[in-house]
Amino acid sequence: EAQVTQNPRYLITVTGKKLTVTCSQNMNHEYMSWYRQDPGLGLRQIYYSMNVEVTDKGDVPEGYKVSRKEKRNFPLILESPSPNQTSLYFCASSRLGRTSGGGINTGELFFGEGSRLTVL
Amino acid sequence: EDQVTQSPEALRLQEGESSSLNCSYTVSGLRGLFWYRQDPGKGPEFLFTLYSAGEEKEKERLKATLTKKESFLHITAPKPEDSATYLCAVQDNAGNNRKLIWGLGTSLAVNP
């Protein structure tokens, strides 16, 4: 079954205690991305990766790190979590498709089930 | 600045009562417009991609259409299982930016 798997699904932690949220996909997708979803703000991209060892910042990268050492895995690292990082996090992946106009499409995303993080 | 606005924020329908959700967008050049469905506590699920004005896509009771400024998600004779938040996103074709710009969604409730 095609899926994106995130762990943990729920986590309560304290300020400053490093944590990692893992993400793994089994579809051989080149593109992977992390989002956070907050009420009234919608989905905001944290980081994305176009392929192994290729990562770039999204809209809200501050306080987060990522790595892409293998194609299937894209962990999200919070080195020193703070309460403003309390949120619902989603990992997503897609293949890099070509549109009819020749552009690269990354919009048909497969999302994980989400990781609800609370930082006290 | 690229922007996506969805309306209404929330919609309550009776089973069988057809309606439409709106997604208005502003981008310098549209690479694609995407519709997703999100159930409570779950990740968004991809529904449709539209690339150019006039294009339409259908899936069961859902039909998505696209103009140069907006997209509509038409729901025909909805059932309670269609209750969810529907998200719209656009991808700009400017430069190397491949990110999606997301709307805040329309929360749809279908009463039996």
Chai-1 contact restraints between the chains, C-beta under 6 A:
chainA,res_idxA,chainB,res_idxB,connection_type,confidence,min_distance_angstrom,max_distance_angstrom,comment,restraint_id
A,G42,B,W102,contact,1.0,0.0,6.0,A-B,restraint_1
A,G42,B,L104,contact,1.0,0.0,6.0,A-B,restraint_2
A,L43,B,W102,contact,1.0,0.0,6.0,A-B,restraint_3
A,Q45,B,K99,contact,1.0,0.0,6.0,A-B,restraint_4
A,F90,B,G43,contact,1.0,0.0,6.0,A-B,restraint_5
A,T99,B,Y51,contact,1.0,0.0,6.0,A-B,restraint_6
A,G103,B,R31,contact,1.0,0.0,6.0,A-B,restraint_7
A,G103,B,N93,contact,1.0,0.0,6.0,A-B,restraint_8
A,N105,B,G32,contact,1.0,0.0,6.0,A-B,restraint_9
A,T106,B,R98,contact,1.0,0.0,6.0,A-B,restraint_10
A,G107,B,G32,contact,1.0,0.0,6.0,A-B,restraint_11
A,G107,B,F34,contact,1.0,0.0,6.0,A-B,restraint_12
A,G107,B,Q91,contact,1.0,0.0,6.0,A-B,restraint_13
A,G107,B,L100,contact,1.0,0.0,6.0,A-B,restraint_14
A,E108,B,F46,contact,1.0,0.0,6.0,A-B,restraint_15
A,E108,B,T49,contact,1.0,0.0,6.0,A-B,restraint_16
A,F111,B,G43,contact,1.0,0.0,6.0,A-B,restraint_17
A,F111,B,P44,contact,1.0,0.0,6.0,A-B,restraint_18
A,G112,B,G43,contact,1.0,0.0,6.0,A-B,restraint_19
A,E113,B,K42,contact,1.0,0.0,6.0,A-B,restraint_20
A,E113,B,G43,contact,1.0,0.0,6.0,A-B,restraint_21
A,G114,B,G43,contact,1.0,0.0,6.0,A-B,restraint_22
